[in-house]
Amino acid sequence: MIDNAAIAIQNGAPIALERIAAINDNTLQSHFHPFYELFYLESGQRSVIIDERSYDLEPGNFVIYPPYTMHRSFSAHDVSFCRIVLYFKPETIPSALQQAINAKVEPFQLICTHDQQTLQQHIDELLCEQNRTQGQFHDAALHSRLTLLLIDALRAQYQTPPPRNEPKMTAIIAYIQTHYFEPGLSLDELAARFFISKSYLCREFKRFTSLSFVTYLNKIRVLHAQRLFIESNKTITAISAEVGFGSLTHFERVFAQHTASTPKRMCHKLRTVRDHSAAPRA
């Protein structure tokens, strides 16, 4: 299914959202993007994988993914659902809200019915404002409604649904997340470390992530390279080595495969946005 909200963000919109009702519309691969995403399940059943953890969501549950968070959503075969996806760029919200969101990347299960109704009302108002497309104070209204939605969501009483009990794969992916930069990280090492056969590891890893080990590892390394583009002023050569690539040529080739951009072009773009956002306003 076409993600029109993501297309709007990529075309320059600072905030975009969309209501999607579907069946058998599963994200085949874990992915990430350079903006925030609020995923809200209105009805039906849906499961999500966030980094190394997987959760089953119920209607009214939501997740806020910070930029560059690996995630995927899916449902069982022929199970219908309706969801809202709300994308917004980091510069659209205050830094205090960014810090609060980044500190908790888990599903929210609101306890109070009033909080659920308030969140739904905020979403409906954002959709209504977006559909106006123009008019006096349109952009200001979108930003204000987004800020109020996030404040009320983070203030609400909630609990986190328990993750699925898949301890072996959870431990393996957690290990990859913390050792991705080691050039020697391989299937053979993981199989030996976790006392499983290489063939079993390949099969279960693909089932859990929908990616091969090499593709997943390269995605993680590219993700962290993009973070370092923003968070440091290191050279591209230094960053490629820091995230685990043995040569700059290999890094450039893999980076282009995963982003459709060269490291140089992406680095320039991300640092330009970073420096512009950090510049004092008159």
Accessible surface in RSA format (square Angstrom, percent):
REM  Atomic radii and reference values for relative SASA: ProtOr
REM  Chains: A
REM  Algorithm: Lee & Richards
REM  Probe-radius: 1.40
REM  Slices: 20
REM RES _ NUM      All-atoms   Total-Side   Main-Chain    Non-polar    All polar
REM                ABS   REL    ABS   REL    ABS   REL    ABS   REL    ABS   REL
RES MET A   1   141.21  73.1  63.06  41.7  78.15 186.1  72.11  61.3  69.10  91.5
RES ILE A   2   121.13  68.9 110.24  82.1  10.89  26.3 116.42  83.8   4.71  12.8
RES ASP A   3    47.78  33.5  42.47  42.3   5.31  12.6  26.17  61.6  21.61  21.5
RES ASN A   4    83.63  57.7  78.58  75.9   5.06  12.2  25.26  60.8  58.37  56.4
RES ALA A   5     4.12   3.8   0.00   0.0   4.12   9.4   3.88   5.5   0.24   0.6
RES ALA A   6    14.42  13.3  14.42  22.3   0.00   0.0  14.42  20.3   0.00   0.0
RES ILE A   7    79.21  45.1  79.18  59.0   0.03   0.1  79.21  57.0   0.00   0.0
RES ALA A   8    36.34  33.4  29.08  44.9   7.26  16.5  35.18  49.5   1.16   3.1
RES ILE A   9     4.33   2.5   2.48   1.9   1.84   4.4   2.48   1.8   1.84   5.0
RES GLN A  10   134.37  75.1  96.84  70.8  37.53  89.3  39.12  83.3  95.25  72.2
RES ASN A  11   121.04  83.5  82.80  80.0  38.23  92.1  28.15  67.8  92.88  89.8
RES GLY A  12    47.91  59.1   0.00   N/A  47.91  59.1  27.67  75.9  20.24  45.3
RES ALA A  13    31.94  29.4  22.95  35.4   8.99  20.5  28.96  40.8   2.98   7.9
RES PRO A  14    50.19  36.6  50.10  45.7   0.08   0.3  50.19  41.4   0.00   0.0
RES ILE A  15     6.60   3.8   0.14   0.1   6.46  15.6   0.14   0.1   6.46  17.5
RES ALA A  16     2.70   2.5   2.69   4.1   0.01   0.0   2.70   3.8   0.00   0.0
RES LEU A  17     4.71   2.6   0.25   0.2   4.46  11.2   0.25   0.2   4.46  12.0
RES GLU A  18    35.41  20.3  33.20  25.1   2.22   5.3  17.92  34.7  17.50  14.3
RES ARG A  19   107.31  45.1  85.34  43.5  21.97  52.3  40.63  55.5  66.69  40.4
RES ILE A  20     9.42   5.4   6.15   4.6   3.27   7.9   9.42   6.8   0.00   0.0
RES ALA A  21    75.49  69.4  51.26  79.1  24.23  55.1  51.60  72.7  23.89  63.3
RES ALA A  22    16.03  14.7   1.55   2.4  14.48  32.9  13.40  18.9   2.63   7.0
RES ILE A  23    90.38  51.4  76.32  56.9  14.06  33.9  76.32  55.0  14.06  38.2
RES ASN A  24    65.49  45.2  41.27  39.9  24.22  58.3  22.20  53.4  43.28  41.8
RES ASP A  25    25.30  17.7  21.04  20.9   4.26  10.1   7.49  17.6  17.81  17.8
RES ASN A  26    51.15  35.3  35.04  33.9  16.11  38.8   7.79  18.7  43.36  41.9
RES THR A  27    41.26  29.3  33.00  33.5   8.26  19.7  23.77  31.9  17.49  26.4
RES LEU A  28   137.14  76.4 131.71  94.2   5.43  13.7 132.06  92.7   5.08  13.7
RES GLN A  29    87.25  48.8  84.82  62.0   2.43   5.8  17.18  36.6  70.07  53.1
RES SER A  30     3.21   2.7   3.16   4.2   0.05   0.1   0.55   1.2   2.66   3.7
RES HIS A  31    59.05  32.3  58.88  40.9   0.17   0.4  45.89  47.3  13.16  15.3
RES PHE A  32    34.93  17.5  16.09  10.0  18.84  49.0  16.14   9.8  18.80  53.8
RES HIS A  33    23.07  12.6  20.58  14.3   2.49   6.4  21.85  22.5   1.22   1.4
RES PRO A  34    67.71  49.3  57.89  52.8   9.82  35.7  57.89  47.8   9.82  61.0
RES PHE A  35     9.92   5.0   9.92   6.1   0.00   0.0   9.92   6.0   0.00   0.0
RES TYR A  36     2.39   1.1   2.39   1.4   0.00   0.0   0.08   0.1   2.31   2.8
RES GLU A  37     9.52   5.5   9.52   7.2   0.00   0.0   0.00   0.0   9.52   7.8
RES LEU A  38     0.07   0.0   0.07   0.0   0.00   0.0   0.07   0.0   0.00   0.0
RES PHE A  39     4.40   2.2   4.40   2.7   0.00   0.0   4.40   2.7   0.00   0.0
RES TYR A  40    10.50   4.9  10.50   6.0   0.00   0.0   0.67   0.5   9.83  12.1
RES LEU A  41     0.00   0.0   0.00   0.0   0.00   0.0   0.00   0.0   0.00   0.0
RES GLU A  42    40.12  23.0  21.17  16.0  18.96  45.1  11.67  22.6  28.45  23.2
RES SER A  43    52.93  44.7  52.92  70.6   0.01   0.0  37.92  80.7  15.01  21.0
RES GLY A  44    27.68  34.1   0.00   N/A  27.68  34.1  19.51  53.5   8.18  18.3
RES GLN A  45   117.11  65.5 117.07  85.6   0.04   0.1  33.12  70.5  83.99  63.7
RES ARG A  46     4.31   1.8   0.67   0.3   3.64   8.7   1.28   1.8   3.03   1.8
RES SER A  47    10.55   8.9  10.54  14.1   0.01   0.0   0.00   0.0  10.55  14.8
RES VAL A  48     0.00   0.0   0.00   0.0   0.00   0.0   0.00   0.0   0.00   0.0
RES ILE A  49     6.35   3.6   6.35   4.7   0.00   0.0   6.35   4.6   0.00   0.0
RES ILE A  50     0.00   0.0   0.00   0.0   0.00   0.0   0.00   0.0   0.00   0.0
RES ASP A  51    38.44  26.9  34.73  34.6   3.71   8.8   1.23   2.9  37.21  37.1
RES GLU A  52    31.10  17.9  31.10  23.5   0.00   0.0   0.63   1.2  30.48  24.9
RES ARG A  53    55.98  23.5  54.67  27.9   1.31   3.1  29.19  39.9  26.80  16.2
RES SER A  54     3.67   3.1   1.96   2.6   1.71   3.9   0.90   1.9   2.77   3.9
RES TYR A  55     2.28   1.1   2.28   1.3   0.00   0.0   0.03   0.0   2.25   2.8
RES ASP A  56    74.45  52.1  67.04  66.7   7.41  17.5  33.16  78.0  41.29  41.2
RES LEU A  57     5.57   3.1   0.00   0.0   5.57  14.0   0.00   0.0   5.57  15.0
RES GLU A  58   102.32  58.7 101.58  76.9   0.74   1.8  29.43  56.9  72.89  59.5
RES PRO A  59    76.82  56.0  56.29  51.3  20.54  74.7  56.71  46.8  20.11 125.0
RES GLY A  60    12.66  15.6   0.00   N/A  12.66  15.6  10.28  28.2   2.38   5.3
RES ASN A  61     5.25   3.6   5.25   5.1   0.00   0.0   0.00   0.0   5.25   5.1
RES PHE A  62     0.00   0.0   0.00   0.0   0.00   0.0   0.00   0.0   0.00   0.0
RES VAL A  63     0.06   0.0   0.06   0.1   0.00   0.0   0.06   0.1   0.00   0.0
RES ILE A  64     2.04   1.2   1.22   0.9   0.82   2.0   1.22   0.9   0.82   2.2
RES TYR A  65     2.32   1.1   2.32   1.3   0.00   0.0   0.85   0.6   1.47   1.8
RES PRO A  66    12.09   8.8  11.04  10.1   1.05   3.8  11.04   9.1   1.05   6.5
RES PRO A  67    23.44  17.1  17.51  16.0   5.92  21.5  17.51  14.5   5.92  36.8
RES TYR A  68    10.19   4.8   9.22   5.2   0.98   2.5   9.03   6.8   1.16   1.4
RES THR A  69     8.19   5.8   5.93   6.0   2.26   5.4   3.48   4.7   4.71   7.1
RES MET A  70     2.82   1.5   2.36   1.6   0.46   1.1   2.54   2.2   0.28   0.4
RES HIS A  71     6.90   3.8   6.42   4.5   0.48   1.2   6.77   7.0   0.14   0.2
RES ARG A  72    18.12   7.6  17.99   9.2   0.13   0.3   0.13   0.2  17.99  10.9
RES SER A  73    12.46  10.5  11.70  15.6   0.77   1.8   4.63   9.9   7.83  11.0
RES PHE A  74    36.76  18.4  36.76  22.8   0.00   0.0  36.76  22.3   0.00   0.0
RES SER A  75     8.93   7.5   0.05   0.1   8.89  20.5   3.29   7.0   5.64   7.9
RES ALA A  76    68.97  63.4  49.64  76.6  19.33  44.0  61.16  86.1   7.81  20.7
RES HIS A  77   145.47  79.5 121.98  84.8  23.49  60.1  89.28  92.0  56.19  65.4
RES ASP A  78    85.06  59.6  65.64  65.3  19.42  45.9  23.15  54.5  61.92  61.8
RES VAL A  79    39.36  25.9  36.15  32.7   3.22   7.8  39.36  34.2   0.00   0.0
RES SER A  80    70.42  59.5  65.55  87.5   4.87  11.2  29.22  62.2  41.21  57.7
RES PHE A  81     6.06   3.0   0.00   0.0   6.06  15.8   3.38   2.0   2.68   7.7
RES CYS A  82    18.48  14.0  18.48  20.6   0.00   0.0   8.79  22.3   9.69  10.5
RES ARG A  83    28.53  12.0  28.53  14.5   0.00   0.0   0.11   0.1  28.42  17.2
RES ILE A  84     0.20   0.1   0.20   0.1   0.00   0.0   0.20   0.1   0.00   0.0
RES VAL A  85     5.02   3.3   5.02   4.5   0.00   0.0   5.02   4.4   0.00   0.0
RES LEU A  86     0.39   0.2   0.39   0.3   0.00   0.0   0.39   0.3   0.00   0.0
RES TYR A  87    10.68   5.0  10.68   6.1   0.00   0.0   0.26   0.2  10.42  12.9
RES PHE A  88     0.00   0.0   0.00   0.0   0.00   0.0   0.00   0.0   0.00   0.0
RES LYS A  89    49.32  24.1  49.32  30.3   0.00   0.0  22.77  20.5  26.54  28.3
RES PRO A  90    37.32  27.2  37.32  34.0   0.00   0.0  37.32  30.8   0.00   0.0
RES GLU A  91    93.32  53.6  57.15  43.2  36.16  86.1  41.02  79.3  52.29  42.7
RES THR A  92    11.89   8.5   1.50   1.5  10.38  24.7   3.78   5.1   8.11  12.3
RES ILE A  93     9.03   5.1   0.00   0.0   9.03  21.8   2.80   2.0   6.22  16.9
RES PRO A  94    71.06  51.8  58.46  53.3  12.60  45.8  70.40  58.1   0.66   4.1
RES SER A  95    75.32  63.6  68.89  91.9   6.43  14.8  36.74  78.2  38.58  54.1
RES ALA A  96    70.93  65.2  62.18  96.0   8.76  19.9  64.70  91.1   6.23  16.5
RES LEU A  97    18.29  10.2  18.07  12.9   0.22   0.6  18.29  12.8   0.00   0.0
RES GLN A  98    43.31  24.2  43.31  31.7   0.00   0.0   4.11   8.7  39.20  29.7
RES GLN A  99   124.70  69.7 116.51  85.2   8.18  19.5  43.68  93.0  81.02  61.4
RES ALA A 100    44.87  41.3  30.15  46.5  14.71  33.5  39.59  55.8   5.27  14.0
RES ILE A 101     2.10   1.2   0.18   0.1   1.92   4.6   2.10   1.5   0.00   0.0
RES ASN A 102    74.51  51.4  56.23  54.3  18.27  44.0  21.89  52.7  52.62  50.9
RES ALA A 103    89.73  82.5  46.67  72.0  43.06  98.0  58.37  82.2  31.36  83.1
RES LYS A 104    37.69  18.4  32.49  19.9   5.20  12.4  29.42  26.5   8.28   8.8
RES VAL A 105    29.57  19.5  23.85  21.6   5.72  13.8  23.91  20.8   5.67  15.4
RES GLU A 106    56.93  32.7  56.54  42.8   0.39   0.9   7.48  14.5  49.45  40.4
RES PRO A 107     0.00   0.0   0.00   0.0   0.00   0.0   0.00   0.0   0.00   0.0
RES PHE A 108     3.00   1.5   3.00   1.9   0.00   0.0   3.00   1.8   0.00   0.0
RES GLN A 109    31.50  17.6  31.43  23.0   0.07   0.2  13.37  28.5  18.13  13.8
RES LEU A 110     9.13   5.1   1.02   0.7   8.10  20.4   1.02   0.7   8.10  21.8
RES ILE A 111   102.37  58.3  76.40  56.9  25.98  62.6  81.58  58.7  20.79  56.4
RES CYS A 112    47.77  36.1  40.96  45.7   6.81  16.0  13.96  35.4  33.81  36.5
RES THR A 113    86.08  61.2  82.21  83.3   3.87   9.2  48.08  64.6  38.00  57.4
RES HIS A 114   121.89  66.6 118.97  82.7   2.92   7.5  82.95  85.5  38.94  45.3
RES ASP A 115    32.50  22.8  29.18  29.0   3.32   7.9   1.66   3.9  30.84  30.8
RES GLN A 116    65.75  36.8  63.62  46.5   2.13   5.1  11.01  23.4  54.75  41.5
RES GLN A 117   111.61  62.4 103.68  75.8   7.93  18.9  40.65  86.5  70.97  53.8
RES THR A 118    31.51  22.4  29.88  30.3   1.63   3.9  24.43  32.8   7.08  10.7
RES LEU A 119     3.58   2.0   2.78   2.0   0.80   2.0   3.29   2.3   0.28   0.8
RES GLN A 120    46.93  26.2  46.93  34.3   0.00   0.0  32.31  68.8  14.62  11.1
RES GLN A 121   105.60  59.1 101.35  74.1   4.25  10.1  29.36  62.5  76.24  57.8
RES HIS A 122    21.54  11.8  21.40  14.9   0.14   0.3  19.89  20.5   1.64   1.9
RES ILE A 123     0.35   0.2   0.35   0.3   0.00   0.0   0.35   0.3   0.00   0.0
RES ASP A 124    61.35  43.0  55.83  55.6   5.52  13.1  27.48  64.7  33.87  33.8
RES GLU A 125    54.42  31.2  50.19  38.0   4.23  10.1  23.48  45.4  30.94  25.3
RES LEU A 126     0.00   0.0   0.00   0.0   0.00   0.0   0.00   0.0   0.00   0.0
RES LEU A 127    19.01  10.6  19.01  13.6   0.00   0.0  19.01  13.4   0.00   0.0
RES CYS A 128    70.04  53.0  63.86  71.2   6.17  14.5  21.14  53.6  48.89  52.7
RES GLU A 129     6.71   3.9   5.85   4.4   0.86   2.0   1.21   2.3   5.50   4.5
RES GLN A 130    44.91  25.1  41.46  30.3   3.45   8.2  21.72  46.2  23.19  17.6
RES ASN A 131   109.03  75.2  84.89  82.0  24.14  58.1  28.52  68.6  80.52  77.8
RES ARG A 132   143.22  60.1 124.47  63.5  18.74  44.6  42.46  58.0 100.76  61.1
RES THR A 133    98.79  70.3  73.66  74.7  25.14  59.9  61.51  82.6  37.28  56.4
RES GLN A 134   138.41  77.4 127.08  92.9  11.33  27.0  36.50  77.7 101.91  77.3
RES GLY A 135    54.91  67.7   0.00   N/A  54.91  67.7  37.50 102.9  17.40  39.0
RES GLN A 136   153.44  85.8 115.39  84.3  38.06  90.6  44.60  94.9 108.84  82.5
RES PHE A 137   143.75  71.9 128.61  79.7  15.14  39.4 135.92  82.4   7.83  22.4
RES HIS A 138    25.17  13.8  22.29  15.5   2.88   7.4  14.37  14.8  10.80  12.6
RES ASP A 139    93.92  65.8  91.57  91.1   2.35   5.6  26.63  62.7  67.29  67.1
RES ALA A 140    56.81  52.2  45.49  70.2  11.32  25.7  54.13  76.2   2.68   7.1
RES ALA A 141    26.17  24.1  18.44  28.5   7.73  17.6  25.94  36.5   0.23   0.6
RES LEU A 142    14.05   7.8  14.05  10.1   0.00   0.0  14.05   9.9   0.00   0.0
RES HIS A 143    59.26  32.4  58.87  40.9   0.39   1.0  44.85  46.2  14.41  16.8
RES SER A 144    62.07  52.4  54.94  73.3   7.12  16.4  31.31  66.7  30.76  43.1
RES ARG A 145    74.58  31.3  74.30  37.9   0.29   0.7   8.36  11.4  66.22  40.1
RES LEU A 146     0.00   0.0   0.00   0.0   0.00   0.0   0.00   0.0   0.00   0.0
RES THR A 147    31.43  22.4  31.43  31.9   0.00   0.0  23.13  31.1   8.30  12.5
RES LEU A 148    95.74  53.3  95.74  68.5   0.00   0.0  95.74  67.2   0.00   0.0
RES LEU A 149     0.00   0.0   0.00   0.0   0.00   0.0   0.00   0.0   0.00   0.0
RES LEU A 150     0.00   0.0   0.00   0.0   0.00   0.0   0.00   0.0   0.00   0.0
RES ILE A 151    52.92  30.1  51.13  38.1   1.79   4.3  52.76  38.0   0.16   0.4
RES ASP A 152    47.29  33.1  41.57  41.4   5.72  13.5  10.50  24.7  36.79  36.7
RES ALA A 153     2.11   1.9   0.00   0.0   2.11   4.8   1.95   2.7   0.16   0.4
RES LEU A 154    42.93  23.9  23.54  16.8  19.39  48.7  23.85  16.7  19.08  51.4
RES ARG A 155   189.07  79.4 155.75  79.4  33.31  79.3  55.68  76.1 133.38  80.8
RES ALA A 156    11.41  10.5   1.54   2.4   9.87  22.5   7.09  10.0   4.32  11.4
RES GLN A 157   122.92  68.7 116.59  85.2   6.33  15.1  38.71  82.4  84.21  63.9
RES TYR A 158    78.69  36.7  57.49  32.7  21.20  55.2  25.23  19.0  53.46  65.9
RES GLN A 159    98.77  55.2  93.09  68.0   5.69  13.5  26.56  56.5  72.22  54.8
RES THR A 160    46.04  32.7  23.31  23.6  22.73  54.2  18.66  25.1  27.38  41.4
RES PRO A 161     8.61   6.3   7.25   6.6   1.36   5.0   8.49   7.0   0.13   0.8
RES PRO A 162   110.87  80.8  98.38  89.7  12.49  45.4 102.17  84.4   8.70  54.1
RES PRO A 163    69.95  51.0  56.91  51.9  13.03  47.4  56.91  47.0  13.03  81.0
RES ARG A 164    92.72  38.9  76.38  38.9  16.34  38.9  30.97  42.3  61.75  37.4
RES ASN A 165   135.31  93.3 104.70 101.2  30.61  73.7  38.67  93.1  96.64  93.4
RES GLU A 166    36.34  20.9  29.32  22.2   7.01  16.7  28.34  54.8   8.00   6.5
RES PRO A 167    91.86  66.9  80.27  73.2  11.59  42.1  88.13  72.8   3.73  23.2
RES LYS A 168    88.24  43.0  83.18  51.0   5.06  12.0  55.02  49.5  33.22  35.4
RES MET A 169     8.19   4.2   7.57   5.0   0.62   1.5   7.36   6.3   0.82   1.1
RES THR A 170    39.94  28.4  39.94  40.5   0.00   0.0  33.99  45.7   5.94   9.0
RES ALA A 171    43.36  39.9  33.87  52.3   9.50  21.6  39.66  55.9   3.70   9.8
RES ILE A 172     0.00   0.0   0.00   0.0   0.00   0.0   0.00   0.0   0.00   0.0
RES ILE A 173     0.11   0.1   0.11   0.1   0.00   0.0   0.11   0.1   0.00   0.0
RES ALA A 174    32.60  30.0  31.13  48.0   1.47   3.3  32.01  45.1   0.59   1.6
RES TYR A 175    28.58  13.3  24.20  13.8   4.38  11.4  24.34  18.3   4.24   5.2
RES ILE A 176     0.00   0.0   0.00   0.0   0.00   0.0   0.00   0.0   0.00   0.0
RES GLN A 177    34.65  19.4  26.27  19.2   8.38  19.9  13.25  28.2  21.40  16.2
RES THR A 178    87.18  62.0  73.30  74.3  13.88  33.1  72.07  96.8  15.11  22.8
RES HIS A 179    50.87  27.8  50.87  35.4   0.00   0.0  34.63  35.7  16.24  18.9
RES TYR A 180    30.97  14.5  30.97  17.6   0.00   0.0   7.12   5.4  23.85  29.4
RES PHE A 181    90.56  45.3  86.17  53.4   4.39  11.4  86.17  52.2   4.39  12.6
RES GLU A 182    54.85  31.5  54.24  41.0   0.61   1.5  21.90  42.4  32.95  26.9
RES PRO A 183   107.67  78.5  83.45  76.1  24.22  88.0  84.00  69.4  23.67 147.1
RES GLY A 184    58.91  72.6   0.00   N/A  58.91  72.6  42.89 117.7  16.02  35.9
RES LEU A 185     9.81   5.5   0.00   0.0   9.81  24.7   0.00   0.0   9.81  26.4
RES SER A 186    40.50  34.2  39.39  52.6   1.12   2.6  32.34  68.9   8.16  11.4
RES LEU A 187    30.15  16.8  27.49  19.7   2.67   6.7  27.49  19.3   2.67   7.2
RES ASP A 188    87.82  61.5  80.14  79.8   7.68  18.2  30.89  72.7  56.93  56.8
RES GLU A 189    51.16  29.4  42.13  31.9   9.03  21.5  36.49  70.6  14.67  12.0
RES LEU A 190     0.09   0.1   0.09   0.1   0.00   0.0   0.09   0.1   0.00   0.0
RES ALA A 191     9.48   8.7   8.38  12.9   1.10   2.5   8.56  12.1   0.92   2.4
RES ALA A 192    72.28  66.5  51.82  80.0  20.46  46.5  63.56  89.5   8.72  23.1
RES ARG A 193   122.16  51.3 101.28  51.6  20.87  49.7  28.88  39.5  93.28  56.5
RES PHE A 194    31.61  15.8  29.23  18.1   2.38   6.2  31.61  19.2   0.00   0.0
RES PHE A 195   181.24  90.7 149.23  92.4  32.01  83.3 159.07  96.4  22.17  63.4
RES ILE A 196    32.71  18.6  14.78  11.0  17.93  43.2  24.47  17.6   8.25  22.4
RES SER A 197    62.99  53.2  46.47  62.0  16.52  38.0  49.84 106.1  13.15  18.4
RES LYS A 198   100.48  49.0  95.11  58.4   5.38  12.8  51.80  46.6  48.69  51.9
RES SER A 199    78.02  65.9  65.75  87.8  12.26  28.3  50.98 108.6  27.04  37.9
RES TYR A 200    83.91  39.2  83.80  47.7   0.11   0.3  48.98  36.8  34.93  43.1
RES LEU A 201     0.06   0.0   0.06   0.0   0.00   0.0   0.06   0.0   0.00   0.0
RES CYS A 202    53.74  40.6  45.13  50.3   8.61  20.2  27.16  68.8  26.58  28.7
RES ARG A 203   140.31  58.9 129.31  65.9  11.01  26.2  72.80  99.5  67.51  40.9
RES GLU A 204    25.44  14.6  25.44  19.2   0.00   0.0   1.44   2.8  24.00  19.6
RES PHE A 205     1.26   0.6   1.26   0.8   0.00   0.0   1.26   0.8   0.00   0.0
RES LYS A 206   111.00  54.2 108.48  66.6   2.52   6.0  56.56  50.9  54.44  58.0
RES ARG A 207   132.48  55.6 108.52  55.3  23.96  57.0  72.90  99.6  59.59  36.1
RES PHE A 208     5.56   2.8   3.10   1.9   2.46   6.4   5.56   3.4   0.00   0.0
RES THR A 209     1.86   1.3   1.86   1.9   0.00   0.0   1.86   2.5   0.00   0.0
RES SER A 210    29.62  25.0  21.77  29.1   7.85  18.1   8.19  17.4  21.43  30.0
RES LEU A 211     2.78   1.5   2.42   1.7   0.36   0.9   2.78   1.9   0.00   0.0
RES SER A 212    53.99  45.6  45.63  60.9   8.37  19.3  45.30  96.5   8.70  12.2
RES PHE A 213    13.62   6.8   8.41   5.2   5.21  13.5   8.41   5.1   5.21  14.9
RES VAL A 214    92.66  61.0  92.15  83.4   0.51   1.2  92.26  80.2   0.40   1.1
RES THR A 215    44.88  31.9  43.12  43.7   1.76   4.2  18.80  25.3  26.08  39.4
RES TYR A 216     1.95   0.9   1.95   1.1   0.00   0.0   1.85   1.4   0.10   0.1
RES LEU A 217     9.46   5.3   9.44   6.8   0.02   0.0   9.44   6.6   0.02   0.0
RES ASN A 218    16.94  11.7  16.94  16.4   0.00   0.0   0.00   0.0  16.94  16.4
RES LYS A 219    24.69  12.0  24.69  15.1   0.00   0.0   1.39   1.3  23.30  24.8
RES ILE A 220     0.69   0.4   0.69   0.5   0.00   0.0   0.69   0.5   0.00   0.0
RES ARG A 221    17.05   7.2  17.05   8.7   0.00   0.0   0.00   0.0  17.05  10.3
RES VAL A 222     0.00   0.0   0.00   0.0   0.00   0.0   0.00   0.0   0.00   0.0
RES LEU A 223     4.42   2.5   4.42   3.2   0.00   0.0   4.42   3.1   0.00   0.0
RES HIS A 224    30.88  16.9  30.88  21.5   0.00   0.0  19.39  20.0  11.49  13.4
RES ALA A 225     0.00   0.0   0.00   0.0   0.00   0.0   0.00   0.0   0.00   0.0
RES GLN A 226     7.17   4.0   7.17   5.2   0.00   0.0   0.00   0.0   7.17   5.4
RES ARG A 227    72.36  30.4  71.51  36.5   0.86   2.0  17.92  24.5  54.44  33.0
RES LEU A 228    29.20  16.3  29.20  20.9   0.00   0.0  29.20  20.5   0.00   0.0
RES PHE A 229     0.00   0.0   0.00   0.0   0.00   0.0   0.00   0.0   0.00   0.0
RES ILE A 230    53.78  30.6  51.66  38.5   2.12   5.1  51.66  37.2   2.12   5.7
RES GLU A 231   129.49  74.3  91.22  69.0  38.27  91.1  40.11  77.6  89.38  73.0
RES SER A 232    20.69  17.5  12.77  17.0   7.91  18.2  20.69  44.0   0.00   0.0
RES ASN A 233   118.11  81.5  90.78  87.7  27.33  65.8  32.53  78.3  85.58  82.7
RES LYS A 234    89.46  43.6  80.94  49.7   8.52  20.3  62.18  56.0  27.27  29.1
RES THR A 235    89.85  63.9  81.67  82.8   8.18  19.5  82.72 111.1   7.13  10.8
RES ILE A 236    36.75  20.9  33.56  25.0   3.19   7.7  33.56  24.2   3.19   8.7
RES THR A 237    79.88  56.8  79.05  80.1   0.83   2.0  59.40  79.8  20.47  31.0
RES ALA A 238    45.55  41.9  33.82  52.2  11.73  26.7  41.96  59.1   3.59   9.5
RES ILE A 239     0.00   0.0   0.00   0.0   0.00   0.0   0.00   0.0   0.00   0.0
RES SER A 240     3.23   2.7   3.23   4.3   0.00   0.0   0.00   0.0   3.23   4.5
RES ALA A 241    65.67  60.4  50.64  78.2  15.03  34.2  51.47  72.5  14.20  37.6
RES GLU A 242    75.97  43.6  59.55  45.0  16.42  39.1  40.48  78.3  35.49  29.0
RES VAL A 243     0.00   0.0   0.00   0.0   0.00   0.0   0.00   0.0   0.00   0.0
RES GLY A 244     3.91   4.8   0.00   N/A   3.91   4.8   0.36   1.0   3.55   7.9
RES PHE A 245     8.90   4.5   0.15   0.1   8.75  22.8   1.32   0.8   7.58  21.7
RES GLY A 246    77.06  95.0   0.00   N/A  77.06  95.0  37.78 103.7  39.28  88.0
RES SER A 247    55.12  46.6  46.00  61.4   9.12  21.0  46.26  98.5   8.86  12.4
RES LEU A 248    63.13  35.2  55.20  39.5   7.94  19.9  55.20  38.8   7.94  21.4
RES THR A 249    92.16  65.5  90.41  91.7   1.76   4.2  54.24  72.8  37.93  57.3
RES HIS A 250    66.93  36.6  66.38  46.1   0.56   1.4  40.10  41.3  26.84  31.2
RES PHE A 251     0.00   0.0   0.00   0.0   0.00   0.0   0.00   0.0   0.00   0.0
RES GLU A 252    75.83  43.5  72.85  55.1   2.98   7.1  17.01  32.9  58.82  48.0
RES ARG A 253   128.02  53.8 119.32  60.8   8.70  20.7  59.81  81.7  68.21  41.3
RES VAL A 254     5.54   3.6   5.54   5.0   0.00   0.0   5.54   4.8   0.00   0.0
RES PHE A 255     0.00   0.0   0.00   0.0   0.00   0.0   0.00   0.0   0.00   0.0
RES ALA A 256    42.74  39.3  36.13  55.8   6.61  15.0  36.73  51.7   6.01  15.9
RES GLN A 257   130.41  72.9  90.61  66.2  39.80  94.8  42.84  91.2  87.57  66.4
RES HIS A 258    50.25  27.5  18.04  12.5  32.21  82.4  13.51  13.9  36.74  42.7
RES THR A 259    32.39  23.0   6.58   6.7  25.82  61.5  15.37  20.6  17.02  25.7
RES ALA A 260    97.57  89.7  60.33  93.1  37.25  84.7  71.90 101.3  25.67  68.0
RES SER A 261    15.27  12.9  12.16  16.2   3.11   7.2  13.29  28.3   1.98   2.8
RES THR A 262    56.68  40.3  56.50  57.3   0.19   0.4  52.96  71.1   3.72   5.6
RES PRO A 263     3.58   2.6   3.58   3.3   0.00   0.0   3.58   3.0   0.00   0.0
RES LYS A 264   161.03  78.6 159.09  97.6   1.94   4.6 101.91  91.7  59.12  63.0
RES ARG A 265   146.78  61.6 139.91  71.3   6.87  16.4  66.84  91.3  79.94  48.5
RES MET A 266    29.80  15.4  28.75  19.0   1.06   2.5  25.20  21.4   4.61   6.1
RES CYS A 267     8.78   6.6   8.78   9.8   0.00   0.0   1.26   3.2   7.53   8.1
RES HIS A 268   131.66  72.0 124.83  86.8   6.83  17.5  84.81  87.4  46.86  54.5
RES LYS A 269   129.48  63.2 125.13  76.8   4.35  10.4  74.18  66.8  55.30  58.9
RES LEU A 270    19.08  10.6  17.18  12.3   1.89   4.8  17.26  12.1   1.81   4.9
RES ARG A 271    41.36  17.4  41.26  21.0   0.11   0.3  19.66  26.9  21.70  13.2
RES THR A 272    71.31  50.7  64.69  65.6   6.62  15.8  63.31  85.0   8.00  12.1
RES VAL A 273    70.30  46.3  67.82  61.4   2.48   6.0  70.30  61.1   0.00   0.0
RES ARG A 274    57.48  24.1  49.11  25.0   8.37  19.9  40.28  55.0  17.20  10.4
RES ASP A 275    77.32  54.2  69.49  69.2   7.83  18.5  31.73  74.7  45.59  45.5
RES HIS A 276   129.14  70.6 119.48  83.0   9.66  24.7  82.81  85.3  46.33  53.9
RES SER A 277    52.33  44.2  31.36  41.8  20.98  48.3  26.24  55.9  26.09  36.6
RES ALA A 278    82.30  75.7  48.51  74.9  33.79  76.9  59.02  83.1  23.28  61.7
RES ALA A 279    48.62  44.7  37.59  58.0  11.03  25.1  42.73  60.2   5.89  15.6
RES PRO A 280   133.81  97.5 103.08  94.0  30.73 111.7 114.23  94.3  19.59 121.7
RES ARG A 281   191.06  80.2 155.94  79.5  35.12  83.6  71.05  97.1 120.01  72.7
RES ALA A 282   154.72 142.3  71.38 110.1  83.35 189.6 111.02 156.3  43.70 115.8
END  Absolute sums over single chains surface
CHAIN  1 A    14050.1      11667.4       2382.6       8035.7       6014.4
END  Absolute sums over all chains
TOTAL         14050.1      11667.4       2382.6       8035.7       6014.4
